[in-house]
Amino acid sequence: MRKRLQVEGFEFISDTDSEVIAHLIAFNRKHTGDLVAAVCASIAELHGAYAIAVMEEARPERIVVARNGAPLLLGIGDLCTAILPG
């Protein structure tokens, strides 16, 4: 996957699988025109456990999530500040 994406012009700055997934989604987003379709196409190629949450700058109110064998927890609420004893 990494080599195929490099041929397509993607540059990698780490050896993590997470970066491969991000580039794969970006590649599929470019070809499908839709974030949901891009995530679906991308996860069809993945093997093993993963849990991802994907957003795009143009529509920050939308989060596309997918998981396989790994837990995924999302929370919606107000940002809070922890108060630690002094």
Backbone as a ProteinNet text record, in pm:
[ID]
protein_1_A
[PRIMARY]
MRKRLQVEGFEFISDTDSEVIAHLIAFNRKHTGDLVAAVCASIAELHGAYAIAVMEEARPERIVVARNGAPLLLGIGDLCTAILPG
[TERTIARY]
82.7	0	87.8	188.2	278	346.8	399	469	373.9	252.6	153.5	121.3	107.3	77.3	196.6	317.1	435.7	443.3	408.7	404.6	302.4	195.8	91.6	130.8	249.2	298.1	289	241.4	231.3	368.3	402.3	529.1	501.8	580.4	564.2	673.1	633.5	731.7	751.6	677.2	691.7	675	692.5	673.1	543	453.2	332.4	225	147.3	33	-72.2	-80.7	-178.3	-156.1	-30.9	-2.6	-42.8	-24.5	-66.3	-217.7	-290	-436.5	-479.4	-417	-452.5	-429.5	-315.6	-287.7	-382	-414.4	-506.7	-644.3	-690.1	-819.1	-811.8	-701.6	-685.2	-685.7	-617.9	-616.3	-757.1	-828.5	-964.4	-1061.6	-1039.2	-1123.6	-1111.2	-988.7	-963.5	-1035.7	-1043.6	-1103.2	-1253.8	-1305.3	-1448.6	-1526.9	-1460.7	-1529.2	-1612.1	-1608.1	-1691.1	-1614.1	-1618.3	-1542.9	-1592.4	-1722.4	-1775.7	-1733.1	-1746.6	-1705.1	-1555.6	-1478.1	-1333.1	-1294.8	-1360.3	-1332.2	-1374	-1490	-1536	-1439.6	-1394.9	-1299.4	-1167.6	-1127	-999.6	-1003.2	-1108.1	-1112.2	-1127.8	-1178.8	-1188.6	-1050.1	-947	-810.2	-731.4	-785.8	-711.2	-722.3	-617.3	-613.6	-577.4	-634.5	-601.9	-693.3	-658.6	-740.7	-710.6	-816.1	-801.7	-925.7	-910	-1021.5	-983.6	-1066	-1034.2	-1155.3	-1126.5	-1226.8	-1169	-1246.7	-1196.6	-1287.1	-1223.6	-1295.7	-1229.7	-1306.2	-1245.9	-1270.4	-1174.1	-1177.2	-1302.5	-1347.2	-1462.9	-1593.8	-1602.3	-1723.7	-1689.2	-1643.4	-1598.2	-1709.6	-1834.4	-1945.4	-1969.1	-1901.4	-1921.7	-1797.6	-1819.4	-1711.6	-1749.4	-1659	-1679.5	-1592	-1651.6	-1577.1	-1586.1	-1482.7	-1480.4	-1391	-1423.3	-1338.7	-1348	-1243.1	-1240	-1156.6	-1221.2	-1151.5	-1090.1	-1087.4	-1031.6	-1144.7	-1136	-1242.3	-1237.5	-1352.7	-1364.3	-1466.6	-1424.9	-1512	-1516.1	-1635.1	-1653.8	-1736.1	-1701.4	-1778.5	-1814.6	-1933.4	-1977.5	-2016.5	-1962.4	-1996	-1913.6	-1928.3	-1853.3	-1710.2	-1620.2	-1481.6	-1472.7	-1409.7	-1399.1	-1252.1	-1228.8	-1092.8	-1084.8	-986.4	-967.8	-906.2	-960.3	-906.9	-834.1	-706.2	-624.8	-601.6	-602.1	-575.8	-436.7	-427.1	-309.5	-195
-118.3	0	125.6	124.3	238.5	265.9	162.8	180.8	233.5	180.4	225.8	373.9	415.7	555.6	645.7	596.7	674.9	697.3	596.3	610.9	716.8	728.5	827.8	967.9	980.1	1111.3	1143.5	1050.9	1074.7	1057.1	1149.2	1143.8	1104.2	1012.3	962.4	1019.6	1060.2	1114.3	1022.1	910.9	814.8	674.2	576.9	437.4	380.5	467.4	420.1	378.2	279.7	237.7	348.1	429	538	635.2	663.3	754.3	691.9	562.3	493.6	506.1	484.5	494.2	635.5	736	875.3	906	863.3	886.5	806.8	685.1	602.9	669	722.5	792.1	916.7	991.1	1110.4	1072.5	964.4	916.1	881.1	803.9	763.3	881.1	978.4	1099	1174.8	1182	1250.3	1180.4	1048.4	972.8	950.1	951.8	929.1	1058.6	1162.9	1290.2	1297.6	1192.9	1189.5	1123.6	1183.1	1130.3	993	973.2	843.4	734.7	760.7	663.3	636.9	740.3	725	638.4	658.8	576.5	431.9	412	275.9	204.7	273.2	213.7	182.7	268.7	250.4	133.7	125.1	17	-119.2	-122.2	-248.6	-307.1	-222.6	-268.1	-298.1	-262.6	-278.3	-420.1	-460	-589.9	-565.3	-644.1	-629.8	-531.9	-504.1	-417.8	-271.1	-191.8	-47	20.6	145.4	231.4	371.1	428.7	560.1	652.2	779	884.6	986	1019.4	1102.9	1224.6	1339.6	1464.6	1533.1	1619.8	1702.3	1849	1929.4	2070.5	2140.7	2101.6	2168.2	2141	2029.2	1993.7	1943	2031.4	1987.6	1933.2	1953.2	1902	1752.8	1695.4	1555.1	1473.8	1362	1270.1	1133.1	1074.8	940.7	846.5	742.8	651.1	509.1	431.7	290.2	216.6	92.1	11.8	-134.8	-206.6	-351	-409.1	-469.5	-536.6	-446	-318.9	-225.1	-138.4	-99.6	-14.8	125.8	187	324.2	393.8	501.3	575.8	720	772.9	913	979.7	1102.6	1179.2	1314.2	1360.3	1491.3	1569.5	1688.4	1768.8	1895.5	1969.3	2092.6	2062.5	2145.4	2132.9	2168.5	2083.9	2112.6	2118.5	2186.1	2199.6	2124.5	2038.5	1964.7	2055.5	2050.5	2130	2033.7	2053.2	1966	2031.9	1952.3	2011.4	2071.5	2186.1	2267.7	2227
0	0	0	87.7	98.8	-34.8	-98	-226.1	-333.6	-336.5	-434.8	-414.4	-290.2	-262	-292.7	-269.5	-304.4	-455.1	-531.5	-677.6	-717.4	-639.9	-666.1	-619.1	-558.8	-518.5	-370.9	-289.7	-145.9	-82.1	7	79.4	224	273.1	409.3	498	618	712.1	832.3	835.4	944.6	888.7	976.2	937.8	994.9	1038.3	1104.9	1006.1	1047.2	967.3	961	1067	1069.9	954.9	924.2	813.4	679.9	666.6	544.2	528.6	636.7	631.3	592.7	652.4	620.6	472.9	419.4	277.5	187.6	229	150.8	143.5	254.9	255.4	167.3	175.8	91.2	-56.9	-90.2	-229.1	-275.2	-194.5	-231.9	-230.8	-143	-140.3	-271.9	-323.3	-450	-565.3	-559.6	-669.6	-656.1	-533.7	-516.3	-504.2	-454.8	-435.5	-308.9	-227.6	-107.1	6.3	124	237	280.3	288.2	330.8	232.8	105	3	11.2	38.9	49.2	168.7	281.5	399.1	372.8	312.5	281.4	187.1	84.4	-10.5	59.4	149.4	218.1	315.6	396.2	494.8	428	306.4	233.3	205.4	208	182.7	309.4	425.3	549.6	603.9	674.2	740.8	886.4	975.5	1116.3	1187.1	1309.9	1395.2	1368.1	1368.9	1353.6	1409.4	1445.6	1485.2	1439.4	1351.9	1296.5	1303.7	1317.7	1308.7	1210.5	1108.6	999.7	982.8	969.7	944.5	826.6	761.3	657.1	690.4	655.5	690.4	637.8	519.9	458.4	533.6	605.6	679.4	818.9	905.6	1038.8	1127.9	1089.1	1169.8	1145.7	1048.1	1011.2	1047	1115.5	1150.3	1095.6	1019.2	965.6	1047.9	1102.8	1189	1134	1164.7	1125.6	1223.7	1248.2	1335.5	1297.2	1330.7	1312.6	1426	1521.7	1630.3	1735.7	1715	1812.1	1866	1992.1	2046.9	1988.4	1982	1934	2021.5	2083.9	2173.5	2127.4	2110.5	2073.8	2182.6	2211.4	2307.9	2249.6	2280.7	2235	2358.9	2370.6	2487	2488.2	2596.3	2611.5	2654.1	2606.7	2647.8	2795.2	2873.1	3016.1	3055.9	3163.4	3216.5	3346.9	3358.2	3483.6	3587.1	3705.4	3816.2	3909.1	3919.4	4003.3	4138	4245.5	4376.9	4381.7	4446.9	4448.2	4525.9
[MASK]
++++++++++++++++++++++++++++++++++++++++++++++++++++++++++++++++++++++++++++++++++++++

